[in-house]
Amino acid sequence: MRAAVRLIDSILCRCQGVYEYSQDPECILRLQLRSSPHTVSIGALTIFKGEPVLVLHAWNRRMPQIPPGGADLAWALTLRRCLVHSFTEIARLLQGDPHYANIQAVCGSSALFSFSDHIGGVQVMQRFGFIVIPYHQPLGRFGKFWENLFSWLMLWTYNPNSLNSRKFWRLQRTEIWMTRGEFLARYG
């Protein structure tokens, strides 16, 4: 079953244009160039639906493994180091590659941190400089169900100990957003 999930992940990445931008083993994110799916205000800037954005995707097979006893300080420090390293690599791309010249914002969505039970993940993303907002799913509850199911299967496949603190029916997705200027000021 895990092999099937890996195959589906590979096919979806290829079909959606999600790509690996670095072969550095410390890099734990992949990228996708796309149009903003909706209008969002980020501080004084408004990103309108259709404007070019850079979407962050977890590179699941490279994510630090949560120990059997659950996330601990060593794991959190490793994750933080890898995220900052990945953000720095992305900032280099944004600054140096003309392919990214029109990008207005950096964003992503995840079921790994939400506004429900434990807001620690939300606070961490805010410390990284992101604005965290509720997830906008154009297909409503139907779409959220299938996205959450796939997220749960990805966690089961690549980092099964992370499911100890996440129940499928309680998964809630959020979005993270940061303007290009703010991202470059922090990580460039």
C-alpha positions in Angstrom: 0.0 0.0 0.0 2.8 2.4 0.8 4.3 1.8 -2.6 1.0 2.8 -4.2 0.9 6.0 -2.2 4.4 6.9 -3.3 3.4 6.2 -6.9 0.3 8.4 -6.6 2.4 11.2 -5.0 4.9 11.0 -7.9 2.2 11.1 -10.5 0.3 14.0 -8.8 3.6 16.0 -8.5 4.3 15.5 -12.2 0.8 16.4 -13.3 0.6 19.5 -11.0 4.1 20.8 -11.8 5.5 20.2 -8.3 9.3 20.0 -8.7 12.5 19.6 -6.7 14.5 22.8 -6.8 17.6 21.5 -4.9 19.4 18.2 -4.5 20.8 19.4 -1.1 19.9 16.7 1.5 19.0 19.4 4.0 16.2 20.7 1.6 12.8 19.4 2.7 10.5 21.4 0.4 9.5 21.2 -3.2 8.0 24.0 -5.3 5.1 24.7 -7.7 4.7 27.8 -9.9 1.0 28.6 -10.2 -1.6 31.3 -10.1 -3.1 32.4 -6.8 -6.3 30.3 -6.3 -8.1 33.2 -4.6 -7.5 36.8 -3.5 -5.7 37.2 -0.1 -4.6 40.3 1.8 -1.1 40.0 3.3 -0.5 43.0 5.4 -0.6 46.1 3.1 -0.4 44.0 -0.1 -3.3 42.2 -1.8 -2.6 39.2 -3.9 -5.4 38.9 -6.5 -6.7 35.6 -7.8 -4.7 34.7 -10.8 -1.4 36.5 -9.9 1.7 34.3 -10.0 2.7 32.7 -6.7 5.3 30.2 -5.5 3.7 27.3 -3.7 5.7 25.3 -1.0 5.2 21.6 -0.8 6.6 19.3 1.8 9.2 16.9 0.4 7.8 14.0 2.5 10.6 11.5 2.0 13.1 14.1 3.3 11.1 15.3 6.3 12.8 14.5 9.7 11.3 11.4 11.2 9.3 11.9 14.3 10.6 9.5 17.0 8.3 6.7 18.3 7.8 8.6 21.5 6.6 11.7 19.6 8.1 15.0 18.6 10.9 16.1 20.9 13.3 19.1 21.1 15.9 17.4 18.9 13.3 16.7 16.2 12.0 20.3 16.4 15.5 21.8 16.1 16.3 19.5 13.1 13.0 20.5 11.4 13.6 24.2 12.1 17.2 24.0 10.7 16.0 22.2 7.5 13.1 24.7 7.0 15.4 27.7 7.3 17.9 26.1 5.0 15.1 25.4 2.5 13.7 28.9 2.7 17.2 30.3 2.1 17.6 28.2 -1.0 14.2 29.4 -2.3 15.2 33.0 -1.7 18.3 32.5 -3.8 16.0 31.2 -6.6 13.7 34.2 -6.3 16.7 36.6 -6.4 18.8 35.0 -9.1 16.5 33.3 -11.5 14.5 35.4 -14.0 12.0 32.5 -14.2 10.7 33.7 -10.8 10.7 37.5 -11.5 6.9 37.8 -11.5 6.3 35.9 -8.3 4.2 38.0 -5.9 4.0 35.8 -2.9 5.2 32.5 -1.3 2.4 30.3 0.0 1.3 26.8 0.9 -1.4 24.7 2.5 -1.2 21.9 5.1 -3.1 19.8 7.5 -0.1 19.6 9.8 -1.0 22.8 11.8 -4.4 24.2 12.4 -6.4 26.6 14.5 -8.0 23.8 16.4 -6.6 21.8 19.4 -2.9 22.6 19.2 -1.9 26.0 17.8 1.8 25.4 18.3 2.3 24.8 14.5 0.4 28.0 13.7 2.7 30.0 16.0 5.8 28.4 14.6 4.8 29.4 11.0 4.0 32.9 12.3 7.5 33.1 13.8 8.9 32.1 10.4 7.1 35.2 9.1 4.0 33.6 7.5 0.4 34.8 7.8 -1.7 31.7 8.6 -5.3 31.8 7.3 -8.1 29.2 7.1 -7.9 27.0 4.0 -10.0 27.9 0.9 -11.1 24.7 -0.9 -13.2 25.4 -3.9 -14.8 21.9 -3.8 -15.9 22.4 -0.2 -16.2 19.6 2.3 -16.0 17.0 -0.5 -12.6 18.3 -1.6 -11.3 18.7 1.9 -12.2 15.1 2.7 -10.1 13.8 -0.2 -7.2 16.2 0.4 -7.1 15.2 4.1 -7.3 11.5 3.2 -4.3 11.9 0.9 -2.4 13.9 3.6 -3.1 11.2 6.1 -1.9 8.5 3.7 1.3 10.5 3.0 1.9 10.8 6.7 1.3 7.1 7.2 3.7 6.3 4.3 6.6 8.7 5.0 6.4 9.5 8.8 4.0 7.1 10.5 4.9 8.3 14.1 3.4 11.7 13.2 -0.1 10.0 13.2 0.1 9.4 17.0 -1.1 12.9 17.6 -3.3 13.4 14.5 -6.6 11.7 14.0 -8.0 11.7 10.5 -11.4 13.1 11.4 -9.8 16.0 13.2 -7.5 17.2 10.4 -8.0 20.8 9.5 -6.1 22.5 6.7 -4.6 26.0 6.8 -2.8 28.2 4.4 0.4 30.1 4.9 1.3 33.3 3.0 4.2 35.7 2.8 4.9 38.5 0.3 7.9 38.1 -1.9 9.5 41.2 -0.4 9.0 39.9 3.2 10.3 36.5 2.2 13.5 37.9 0.6 14.0 40.3 3.6 13.9 37.3 6.0 15.7 34.6 4.0 17.5 36.4 1.1 
